[in-house]
Amino acid sequence: MIVLDTVKTRKQGNAVMVTLASKFEIPAGKTYFISKENDGTISLIPKIDDYFLAAKEKEFVDEEDMLAADFIVEGRLLDE
C-alpha cells in the first residue's frame, strides 16, 4: 500500500517551492529533470551523468539486439 504525503507550496522570490521530507532521502544539490502533465501531475526524474558508466558488459543487450547484430543493408533504399 502506498501512503501519500501532503506538501504545500510556498513562494520564495519569483519561484514556488515544495519542501520534500527527509524520509525520502533526497540529497541537497541533486539535479532533477522536472515535467508537468496536462492533469497537473509533476514528476521529478534524477539526472544521471552517465547512465552506462557502471553497466556490466551486455547488461543492456536483449533478444532484439541479437537479431540486429547480423543485419546487412542491401541496396540503396535506406540512403534516400
C-alpha positions as CSV (number, residue, x, y, z in Angstrom):
1,M,0.0,0.0,0.0
2,I,1.3,3.4,-0.9
3,V,0.9,6.2,1.7
4,L,0.8,9.6,0.2
5,D,2.2,12.7,2.0
6,T,0.8,16.1,1.6
7,V,3.0,19.2,1.0
8,K,2.2,22.8,0.5
9,T,3.8,25.1,-2.0
10,R,5.4,28.4,-0.8
11,K,6.5,31.5,-2.6
12,Q,10.2,32.4,-2.5
13,G,11.2,35.3,-4.6
14,N,10.0,34.6,-8.2
15,A,9.8,30.8,-7.6
16,V,7.3,28.5,-6.0
17,M,9.0,25.9,-3.7
18,V,8.0,22.5,-2.5
19,T,9.7,21.0,0.6
20,L,10.5,17.3,0.4
21,A,10.6,15.5,3.7
22,S,14.0,14.0,4.8
23,K,12.4,10.5,4.9
24,F,12.6,10.5,1.1
25,E,16.4,10.6,1.5
26,I,17.0,13.1,-1.3
27,P,20.4,14.7,-1.0
28,A,20.8,18.5,-1.2
29,G,22.3,19.7,-4.5
30,K,21.0,16.7,-6.5
31,T,19.8,17.6,-10.1
32,Y,16.4,16.5,-11.4
33,F,14.5,16.8,-14.6
34,I,11.0,18.1,-14.0
35,S,7.9,17.6,-16.1
36,K,4.3,18.6,-15.7
37,E,1.5,16.6,-17.2
38,N,-1.8,18.0,-18.6
39,D,-3.6,16.7,-15.5
40,G,-1.2,18.7,-13.2
41,T,1.0,15.7,-12.2
42,I,4.5,16.9,-11.5
43,S,7.4,14.3,-11.9
44,L,11.0,14.6,-10.7
45,I,13.5,12.4,-12.6
46,P,17.0,12.2,-11.2
47,K,19.7,13.3,-13.7
48,I,22.3,10.6,-14.2
49,D,25.6,11.9,-15.6
50,D,26.5,8.7,-17.4
51,Y,23.8,6.0,-17.3
52,F,26.1,3.4,-18.7
53,L,29.2,4.2,-16.6
54,A,28.6,1.4,-14.1
55,A,26.9,-1.0,-16.6
56,K,28.2,-4.6,-16.8
57,E,29.1,-6.0,-20.2
58,K,26.0,-6.9,-22.2
59,E,23.7,-5.7,-19.4
60,F,21.5,-3.8,-21.9
61,V,21.6,-6.4,-24.7
62,D,18.3,-8.2,-25.3
63,E,16.9,-10.7,-27.9
64,E,16.1,-7.9,-30.4
65,D,19.7,-6.6,-30.3
66,M,20.9,-10.1,-31.1
67,L,18.6,-10.2,-34.1
68,A,20.1,-6.9,-35.5
69,A,23.7,-8.0,-34.9
70,D,24.0,-9.7,-38.3
71,F,21.9,-7.1,-40.2
72,I,23.3,-6.2,-43.6
73,V,21.9,-3.4,-45.6
74,E,21.4,-4.3,-49.3
75,G,20.7,-1.8,-52.0
76,R,20.4,2.0,-51.5
77,L,16.8,2.3,-50.4
78,L,17.8,3.3,-46.9
79,D,20.2,6.0,-48.1
80,E,17.4,8.1,-49.7
